[in-house]
């Protein structure tokens, strides 16, 4: 893999009908979301000065939302209030029974495991079809709580154990560790390799995610491998555009610039692919997904909310991938380890006559495929930054981090 140009380092439900407007009001507040969630589930609130992150142990230690001002600031995560309010349907559900396909609680960074589709899929049981009606999220990353084992004002550590079976019938005994940590502005600036002026407001956090083979047998490519998969649900809007820079080069050497056929080819009015970057709508009006392979990846993805003047940045730890990356395409695959490392998803109706899952849009990153011997561990670190300010202050950051001028982002569609 090529080195990223950003010094991130390597150490480190059933379907829910949309009851409201597809787009969240700009005056949604972090404090309101936290107060609502606390009525229905435990929330661990991490804070450093005004910046804060709300984490839910019952929802796999996911970051539900964050803000740069915990008293009066915006809420950056998409929160599905009807599902949170309803909660699990019964005590049996808490033991792993699924609400049809998934409990869509929302949350701007959640822990998942891949692959989703293919002969080694975790989201399709043996003998099922690669269709939405047979798709189901494993309980370990949907309904099972993670145990909170350590906590400070700025960090929280979670653990969990689970047993999984893939589409081909292979079994996995998995230990999970996840640590969420707030990043102070000075550290965020250093990690991003940019200067953050005093006029900018920001919240940044890092999650250290690990899986361990707790069984007695090695995980082998010929029976399927797992990956750590991080997904962030964000509030969609007509003025939100995803931006992903990628390495320039010949398709025969680096592969295609983008995989845009996960759920059918994404039309030009939702996806624009340039020489070294792409623009993808984050408006929550049409279901579509795109991916960047590890040869093309620069270790970074982002989006810009022009209405809120917020630049959202996601980075991950680049590491060797001797066994490739798992392929999550919904089909029997010729190359099950030729998957993508960065994805973005725009929500919409999954089938004719079906309501959208949210709507929301997502930024996602994945670890390499993990061929782990008993007792071995794979680690994947993701960092998320929300930076708000004037376009004059944000434009140099967008150009440095994403290779795109704000005017080009706003005029992409």
Beta strands, then each sheet from edge to edge (+ up, - down):
strand 1: 44-48
strand 2: 51-56
strand 3: 62-67
strand 4: 110-114
strand 5: 147-151
strand 6: 155-165
strand 7: 171-183
strand 8: 201-213
strand 9: 227-234
strand 10: 240-245
strand 11: 271-273
strand 12: 277-281
strand 13: 288-293
strand 14: 300-305
strand 15: 310-316
strand 16: 340-346
strand 17: 361-366
strand 18: 377-388
sheet 1: 1+ 2- 3+
sheet 2: 4+ 9- 17+ 16- 13+
sheet 3: 5+ 6- 7+ 8- 18+ 15- 14+ 10- 12+ 11-
end
